[in-house]
C-alpha cells in the first residue's frame, strides 16, 4: 500500500512539565514515523511538505535510512527553512504553542503526485497548509480514503499564538471532501460551539460530523480518557467509546494524536475494520506516551501484540459479534 502524508514538518522546541527542554523535528514527521513502524518494506510512505536543506539531509542520514518504505521524492527544500514551533507543556495533556510559519501553502501542482496513493493522511499542523480548493483537488485524484486530522485547521493566530474563542464556521465544507475525521475535544468545541462532557455529548458531536455528507468515520480523541467513535457500516451507524490503555507511564505526550491517526489508517487499510483500527490506534498512541520524542517513536515494536494484551476483553467481544452501539 502507498500512504501519503500532507502537513507541515516542524522544528520543535519542547519544554516538559518538569522544565526539561529539548529540540526535535516534529509536526507530520510524527505521522511518518508512526507509519514507518506500523508498515513493512513492501509498503510506501510518501510525505509531502517543505523543509530546510539541512533538516532534509539530517533525516536522510537518520531515521529515514532505517525505513526503506519512506520515499522522500515529495519533500521540497524551501529557502526559508523549516517551520518553527515552541511547545510548553503546562500539564501532561495541555500545552501552549507559538509558531513561526515560513513555508507557503500547497498548490495543485504540489499535491498532484498524491494520485498514486492508496490513502492520504492530512494533518493541519500550522493550519495553513492548504486552502479548500486544494483539498477538493486532492479528493478528486485520490482513489482511496482521505484521513483528516483537523488539528490546527481554522485557528487564527497573532504572532504565532492561537486567538481564543475563534470559531471555524465552514468546517462542513471541508469535511465533505474526506472519509475519516479526527478531532480532539477542544477542536470539537471550536467547531461546534459546544463543550462536550458526557457520553451523550460525545455521541451527538460525532454524529454531527458524520452528517456532513463526506466522512463515514468520525473519531474524537480524549487524551487519557481514550476516544469516542461513530461510523457507518453496511447501512447502519455505530458508536463506541474506546478506553485508553491502562497503566501508561507517561514520558512525553508529543505526537500522540499523530501516532493515533497513523495507526488507525495503517490498520484500516489492512483490515477495513473501523473498530479494530481504533483499538490499534489507541495502542499506538499509548506506546507513544512511553517514549521521548521522535527517536523514541521510531523504536516502537510489537503494536499488534500490545493491542491484544491491552484490549483482550474488547477483542473477545468483537469475536462474539459486538460492533458498538447501533444507532438507527
N, C-alpha and C positions, 0 to 999 in steps of 0.2 A: 504494500500500500504506500501511497505517496501523500504525505500530510504537509500542507503549507501553514506557516505561522505569519501573521501580519500584526505589527505593532512595534513600538519603539524599544530598542535596546537602551539601557540607561547605565551611566556611571554613577553608582550609588555610594553615598557616604552614610553609613548606618550607625546610629547611637542606640545602644540597647538600654533596657530599663535599668540595668545596673551601672550604666555610664560608660561601658566599653565602646570604643569607636573603631570601626574597621571599614575599609573600602572594598567594593566588589562591583563587577559588572552585573547588571540585573535587567529589569523590565521583562520583555518577552524571551530573553535569554533563559529565564527560568522555565518557560514553556518548552523551549528547545531541549534543555537539559532533562526535564521530566519525560519528554517524548523519547529521548535517546535511551533512557534506562528502562523504558517500557516497550520498546520495539526492538527488532532484530536487524542484522546486517543486510537482509534481503529487502527491508523497507527503506524508504527515503524520506528525509525531513528537509523541507525547503523553507528556511526563514527568509522573510522579506523585510528589510529595514535599511536605515542609514547608520553609519558609524565612522569613527576615525580610522585612518590607515593603521595607526599604532595598535588600536584595540583589535582590529581585524587580524593582524599578524600575531598578536598575543593569543587570540582564540584559536587560530590555526595551529599554533605551536603547542597549545594547551589542550583543553578537553575536546575540542573538535577532532584532534588527531586520534583520540581514543574511540571515536564513534564514527565508523566509515559511512553510516547512513545519513550523516549531515552533509548536505550539498550547499556550498557557500556561493553558488552562482548568482543568487539574487540579494547578496549582501553588498550594498553600494557604499563606497567610500565617499564621505562628504567633507569638503574643506573646513566646514565649521566644527567638525568633530562629532563626538557622541553626546547626546542629550544628558544633562546632569540632574541628579535628584538627591536632596538631603532628607533622610528619614530619621526622625527622632521618636522612639517608642516611649509613650507615657505609661502604658500598661502592655501586657503581653499581646493584646489584641487591638490596641488603639495607638495610632502614631500620627505625628504631624509631618507634613511634607512641604518642601519648597523645591520647585522645578525650574531649571533653566533650559528652555527648549530652543534649539538652534537649527534643527533639520526641517526641511519642507514637508508638507503633506504629500501623500502618494497621489499620482495621477493615473490615468488609464493605461499608459504605456508601462508604468512601474508594476501594476498588478496583473498585466496580461499573461505572464508565464504561469499564473495560478491555474490556467485552464487545464494543465496536465495533472492537477492534484485530484486525489480521490476524496479529500476533505480539506477544509481550511479552518484554522482557528484564528479568529480575530480578537485581539485583546487591546483595548484602548488604554495604554499606559499614560500618555500625555493628554489624551482626549482629542487631539487634533491631527491624528494620523491620516484620516481621510474624510472627505465630505460624503454626504448621502448619495450623490450621483455616482461616485466611485464604488460605493457598496452595491448599488444597483448593477453596475457593470460587472462586479465580481459575481453577483448572483447569476448573471446571465451566462457566465463562462465556466463556473464550477459545477461539475456534474453530480458531485456528492454533497454531503451535509456541510453547512457553514455553522460553526460553533462560535457564538458571540458572547464574549465576556464584556459586559458594559463598563466595568471598572471606572475609568475617569471620563467616559463619554458624557458630554453635556456640562461638564464643570467649567464655570467661568473662573479665571484666575487673575489676580492682580499681583504683579511682582512674583509670580510663581506660586502664590498661595491661593487655595480654593476660596471662593466667596461663599460664606454661609447662606443658606436659605434659597439658593438658586434652584429653580425647577426646570427640568428638561422636558419641555412641553410636547415636542413632536416625536417622542420615543416610539410611538406605534408605527410611524412611517419607516423607521429603521428596522423594527422587528419584523416587518412584512417580508424582508429580504433574507431572513435567516431561518435555520432549522432548530437550533438548540440555543437557549439563552441562559446565561449565568449572571446573577447579581447578588450582592450581599444585602443585609437588612438596611444599611444606610443608603445604598443606591436605590433600593426599592422605595424608601421614604422620599428620596429626592424626586423620583419619577412619578409616584402615585399620590404624593402628598398625604401619606398615612404613615403611622409608626406601628408596624406590626409587632404584637406582643404575644398573642395567644395562638393556639393551633389553628383556630378558625381564621385568624388574621392571615397567617402564612398561606393557608389553603386558598383564601379569597384572592390574595395578591398573585399567587402563582397562576390561578385560573384567569385573572385579568390579563396577564401577559400572554397566556395561552390563546386568549380570544383575539389576539392581534392579527389573525389570519396569515401567519407565517410560521412561527415555531410550533413544533409538535412535542417539544420537551422544554420545560422551564425548571431551573434549579435556583433556589435561594439558599446561599451558604450562610451559616450561622456561627462561624468560628468554632469554639469549643463545644457548642451545642449541636453540632452536626449540620444537616441540611434538610430542607423540605423540597419535594419534587412533585410536579404534576406532569403527566404525559399522556399522549394519545396512542392507543394500540388497538388495531383491528376494530375501529369504530367506537371504542369505549375510552372514557377518560378515567385515569387513575391518579391517586395521590398517595404519597408515602413520606414518612418522616424517618430519616436515617440518622441514628446517633453517631457521634464521633467515636473513634476508637478509644478504648479505656486506658487509663494509667499511662498517659503520654508524658514523659519527662521533657518539658518544653525547653528547647535550647534557643531556637530562632524561628519566628513565625513568618519571616520574609519569604515570599514565594509560595505560601501555602495555597492561596487561591489559584495560582498559576499551575501548581502541581495537580490540583483538583481537576481543572479543565483539561489538561493534557492527559491525565489518567483516564478521565471519563471518555474522551474522544477516542483514544487508542483502544480501549476495551470495547467501546460501542462499535467501532469498525470491525473488530474481531467477532463479536457475538450478536450485534443488533439487539441486545437486551438492555433496556434503559435501566432497570432496577439493579441488575448485576453491575452495570457500569458505574452506578452511583456508589455501590459498595467498594468497588475498586478505586474510584476517585477519592473517597473518604479515607481509604487505607493509605493511598499515595500522599494525601495531604498530611495525615498523621505522621507518616515516616519523615516527611519534610520537616516537621516541627522538631524532630530529634537531632537534626544536624545543623551545622552552621554554614550559612551562605551557599553560594553556587557550587563550591568544591565539594561540600558535604552532600549536596543533592546528587551529584554525578556518581557518588559511591553507593547509592542505594541499590539493593538487590532483593530478590525474593518477595516481590509485591504480591503475587498470587498466593504464596504460602502464608504471608501475613494476613491477607484478606480472609482466607479460610480459617485462620486462628481467631481473628478479631470478630468475625461475623458468622461463626459456625451456626448459631441458632437461627439467624435470618436466612442463611442459605438452605438450611433444612426445611424451613417453612416454605421457601420458594420451590423446593423439590416436591413439596406436597401440594403445590398449586397456588400458593399465596402470591398475589400481584398487587399488594397495597389495597387501599380503599377505592372501590369503584364508585365513580361519580356519574350518575345518569343525567 
